[in-house]
Amino acid sequence: MEILNFPFMQHALVAILFAGVAFPIIGVFILYLNLIPLRFAMMHIALLGGAIGLYLKVDPLLLGLLCCLFSSMALGPLSEKMKLGVGI
């Protein structure tokens, strides 16, 4: 367990614990609200924002979050207008 002496591994362990609690809860709401197609769209938009952030040497997390924010403002009303299904 010497590897846990490194600060980055301690941070990773804390992040894994938080993700292990948060992701299943968020997943239940995604399934309950029938947001499956939007989930894939937002996931790929965040990935695109992170990649652009890395390319521009800007914080990829910040740019990914900004891309998700702006895309959610566009996709939310659009999904209601188009009546997107669950995608199953």
C-alpha positions in Angstrom: 0.0 0.0 0.0 3.0 2.3 -0.5 1.4 3.7 -3.6 -1.2 5.5 -1.4 1.6 7.7 0.0 1.6 9.6 -3.3 -0.7 12.6 -3.2 -2.0 12.0 -6.8 -3.1 8.5 -5.8 -4.9 9.8 -2.7 -6.7 12.3 -4.9 -7.6 9.5 -7.4 -8.9 7.3 -4.6 -11.2 10.1 -3.3 -12.4 10.8 -6.9 -13.2 7.1 -7.4 -15.2 7.0 -4.2 -17.2 10.1 -5.1 -17.8 8.9 -8.6 -18.8 5.5 -7.3 -21.6 7.1 -5.3 -22.6 9.9 -7.7 -22.7 8.0 -11.0 -25.3 5.4 -10.1 -27.6 8.1 -8.7 -27.3 10.2 -11.8 -27.8 7.1 -13.9 -31.1 6.4 -12.2 -32.4 9.9 -13.0 -31.2 9.6 -16.6 -33.2 6.4 -17.1 -36.2 7.7 -15.2 -36.4 10.9 -17.2 -35.8 9.1 -20.5 -32.7 11.2 -21.3 -30.7 8.4 -23.0 -30.1 10.1 -26.4 -29.3 13.4 -24.7 -26.8 11.6 -22.4 -24.8 10.4 -25.4 -24.9 13.8 -27.1 -23.7 15.6 -23.9 -21.0 13.0 -23.3 -19.6 13.5 -26.8 -19.9 17.3 -26.6 -17.9 17.2 -23.3 -15.3 15.0 -24.9 -15.1 17.4 -27.9 -14.7 20.4 -25.5 -11.9 18.6 -23.6 -10.1 17.8 -26.8 -10.3 21.4 -28.0 -9.1 22.5 -24.6 -6.1 20.3 -24.8 -5.4 21.5 -28.4 -5.6 25.2 -27.4 -3.7 24.6 -24.1 -6.7 25.7 -22.1 -8.1 23.8 -19.1 -9.9 20.9 -20.7 -12.3 20.5 -17.8 -13.4 24.1 -18.0 -13.8 24.0 -21.7 -15.7 20.7 -21.5 -18.0 22.1 -18.9 -18.6 25.3 -21.0 -19.4 23.2 -24.0 -21.9 21.1 -22.0 -23.5 24.2 -20.6 -24.0 25.8 -24.0 -25.1 22.6 -25.6 -27.6 21.9 -22.9 -29.2 25.3 -23.5 -29.6 24.3 -27.2 -30.4 20.7 -26.8 -33.0 21.1 -24.0 -35.6 23.1 -25.9 -34.8 21.2 -29.1 -35.4 17.8 -27.5 -38.8 19.0 -26.2 -39.7 20.4 -29.6 -38.7 17.2 -31.4 -40.1 14.9 -28.6 -37.0 12.7 -28.5 -37.7 9.1 -27.4 -35.7 7.0 -25.0 -33.5 5.6 -27.8 -34.1 1.9 -26.8 
